[in-house]
Amino acid sequence: MLTTMTTPEAGPDEGLATSLRISVSRLARRMRAERMAQGLQPELSDTQLAALAVLEQHPGMTPGALAEHEKVQPPSITRVIASLEERGLIARMPHPTDRRQVVLAVTGPGRDVVRRVRALREAWLARRLRELSPDERAALRLALPVLEKLSQS
C-alpha cells in the first residue's frame, strides 16, 4: 500500500497559504498604487514608510530596536534610517543613558507624511469595507488577531 507523506509545504493548508499570500500581496499592491495615485511620498518605499510609522508611534527607539521591530537586519535598517534622515523626516538624538547610542525621532515633516499616508490608506480601506456585507466585515474582525500574529511571527 502506498502512503503519501504530508510536508509543511504541501500540507492540508497549502491552498490557504497560497490564497492568503495572493490576497495580502494584492491588497498591499492596491494600497501602494492608491498612495502613488495621490502623490503621497512616491519616493519612499513601503519599508521606509513602515519604519517612519513605527518611529512616530514609538518615539525614542534605537536603530537596533527598530530593526528588531521591523524584522530586518541592522544593515538594512541603517540604509532606511539614512534615507529618512536625508529627507529630513527623522533625526538622530543622543541616547538618554548610553552615550554610545542614538535614539530616533520623527520630525514635524515626517509626522505629517505618516498622518497623510495613514489617513489615505484608512479612507481607501473604509470605502472597500463598506462594499462588504456585515457578515464579511465580522469575519474580518475575527481574523484580525490571527493576521496580526502572522505578521509578528
N, C-alpha and C positions, 0 to 999 in steps of 0.2 A: 504494500500500500504506500502510495506516495503522499507525503505531507508537505505542506508549504510552511515555511517559516516567515514570521512577520518581523520585519526590521522597523526601526523607528521611522525611517524614510518612507516605507511602504506599508505602514500600519493602517488601521481602520480609519484614522483621521487624516489620511493623505488628501482626500478630497477637500476636507475642511481647511487644511493648511494651504492648499492651492487657492481655494476660493477667497480665504481671508487675505492672503498675500496680494492677490489681484485687486480685491476691493480696496484695501488700505492704500496700495500704491496708486490706484486710480483716484481715490479721494485726495490724497496728498498732491497729486499732479493737478487736479482741478483747482484746489486751493491755491497752489503756486501760480497757475495760469490766471486766476482771478486777481491775485496780488499784482502780477505783471501788467494785466489789462488796466488796472487802476494806477499804474506807475508808481507804486509804493516801494521804494528802495529796490529797484530791479537789480542793482549791482551787488546786493547782499545775497549770499547763498542761504539755503534753509538752515544749514549748520550755524552760520553766523547769526541769523535771526533767533534761532533757538537759544544760543549762548547769551545773546543780549537779553532775551526774555527771562532767562534764569537769573541773570545778574540783577535785573530790575525787580524780581520777586525776592531774591536773596542777596541783598547788598552785603558787601564786605567779604565775598568769597575769595579764597586764594586761587591762583591758576590751577594748582593741583586738585583742589576741591571741585572746581568747575569741570575739569577733565573727568574726574570720577563721576560726578553727577550726570554728565552727558555721555558717559561710557565710551570715551575716546582716549587715545594715547596722548601723553603730555606734548610730544612734538606737534601733533595736530592742533591741540588747543592753543599752543603758542602761536601758530600761524593765524588762527581765528582771532586771538586777542590782539595781535599786531595789526591786523586789518581793521578791526573795530576801533582801535586806538588811533590809527592813522586817519580814520574818518571823523574823529572827534566824538564818537558815540560812547566810549568808555575812557576811564582814566585809571592809572595805577596810583595807589596811595600807600603810604608806609603802613606796615602791619602794626597794630597797636601794642603787641607784646614781643614780636620777634623781628628784630631789625634786618634779618637776612631775607625776609619775605615781603611780599606786597599783597595788598588786597585790591580788588577791582570794584570800581564804582561806575554806575551808568551816569552819563552826563544828561543835561536837560534835553539836548537834541536826540540822544539815544532813547530816553524815556518817551519822547514824542513819537519816534519811529515805532517802538513797541506798541504803544497805545493805538496808533493809527492802523497798524497791521492787524493787531488783535481785534479791533472793532470791525474792520473789514471782513476778516475771516468769520467772526461770530455772526455778523449780519448775513453773510452768504449762507452759512450753515443754518441759521434760523429760517431763512427762506426755504431751503431744501427740506428742513424738518416739517414745515407747515404743509408740505406736499404729501407727507406720510399719514397713515391712519393712526388713530390713538393707540391701537394695539402694536403697531410698528414702533411708535415712539416709546411705548412701555418696554418693548423688547430691547431697545437700545439702552434705556435706563438700566435695565438689569444686566446688560452686557458691559457697561462702563467699568465696573470694578475689575472684571476679567481682562478687558483691554488694557487697563492701567497696569495690572500685574504683568501682562505680557510685555508691555513697553519698558518695565523696570527690571526684567529678568536678564 
